[in-house]
């Protein structure tokens, strides 16, 4: 379970643009939904790589999810409109999303340079080279 560094979202491979490669972008959307559902049901997620999301309101995860959905739409994926509406009903999530877009600021402070490099290395171990 992992939320990729937000700056990597536009660079993640998907079946629509890399033949024979795993769909990291679509998988990220599923990860967001899985974490979202766990938090909705249990109040928090319990996984060492994403425990930091427990320190923030669900608005942060929705805002991050909107960034992922944006990239999916750009690449031609169809996303359930109910999910988009659910995220966009959260005013704070929309504001966090807009601030990220306007200032290119990470939604989660944990998505710093160290985490970026950790994600790059993780992708390399999966056989995925990201151009920086």
N, C-alpha and C positions, 0 to 999 in steps of 0.2 A: 504494500500500500504506500503510495507516494503522490504528493502534489509536486509536479515538476516546477522548477524555478519559472516564474511567470515570463521572464524574457525568452525562455525556450519554447513557449507555446507556439509561436509562429514558425518555429524551426522543426517541430516534431514531425516525424514521418507519418504518413497515412497511406492506406491502401490505394487511395486515389492518386498519389503522386510517387510512390516508390513500389515497384513490383517486387514481390517476394519479401517485403519487409513487414514487420508487424505494424499494426495500426496503433501507434503510440498516442496519437491525437484522440481517436475515438475511445481508446482505453482510458485516457485521462478524464474524458467526460464520464465514463462509467465509474471511475474512482471517486470523482466529485459526488456523483449520485449515491454511491455506496456510503461514503462518509456522511453525507447529508442525511440519509435514511437512518444510519446508526445513531447519529446525534438526535434525530427526531424521536426515535424509539427509546434510547437508553440515556439520553442527556449528555453523553460525551462519547468520544471515540477512545479506544484503548489500543494504540499501536505506536511503538516508539518513534517511528519516522514521522508520524503526523499528529502526535499528541499536542503539539503547539496550537492546533486549531481550537483546542479546548479553552485557550486563554482569550478567545475573541468571540464576539457574538456571531450568530449564524449569518449575519449580513456579510461578513468577510468571505465566507465560503460561497455565498450566492454571487458576490461580486467576482470572485475568482472564476466561478462557473460561467459567468457572462463572458469573460475574456476567452475561455475555451470555446464556448458556443459561437462567439464572433468568428473565430478562426475556422471552426467547422463549416459555418455558413459560407465564408469566403471560398472554401475548398469544395463547395458543392454538396455537403452533407445536408440531409434533412433532419431537423431537430424538432421534437415534439413541442408544438406551440404552448402546451400547458406548462411545460418546464420553464420556458422563457417567461411566461406570464407570472408564474410563481415567484421567480427570482426578481422580476421587475416590479412586483407589488411591494417589495421591500425598499422603501425610500432610501434608507441608509446604504443598502447594497448598491443601488443605482448611483448614489453620490460617490461611494468608494470606487466604483467602476469608472465613473467620469473623471475622477481625480487621477486614477491610474492612466487613463488615456491622455489626459491633458498634460500631466507632468512626467509620464513614463515612470511612475513611482510604484514599487512593489506593493501589493495589497497586504501581504504578510511581511512584517519587518524581518522575519527569519529568512526571507528570500534575499540574502545578501550575497556578496562575491564568493565567500567560502561555500555557501550552499550551491551557487551556480556551478562552481568547479566540481563539487561533489556529484551533482546531477550529470555533468558532462562525462565524468569518469564512469558513472553508473551506466549511462547509455553506451559508452565504449565497450564495457563488459558485455553488453547485449549485442554487440556488433554494429552499433549505430554511430556513425561519425557525423557530428554536427559542425557545420562551418560557423566559426565564431566571427 
